[in-house]
Amino acid sequence: MAYAGLEPFGEERADLRAGIVASTVANTARDPKVQRDPFTPQEFMPKFEKEPTEQTPEQMLAIVEMLNAAFGGQDLRRT
């Protein structure tokens, strides 16, 4: 792990190399009038983990109500 920290290798490194090539190709075909800033390798890196989204209390309650109804539960607040 220490060596990998000093000299990165593996799939993430390969993705970075592919991103460098992809950004180079995209930048040669880029119209500066349409896409002002050049593309970066990070824009071509795959993202496997979804970024967590914040849910409001109302959204959480709606999910619980939906699951409760789907599994045949009773909403005791309405009795």
ABEGO torsion letter per residue (X at the ends): XAAAAABBBEAAAAAAAAAAAAAAAAAAABBAAABABBBBAAAABBBABBBBBBBBAAAAAAAAAAAAAAAGBBBAAAX
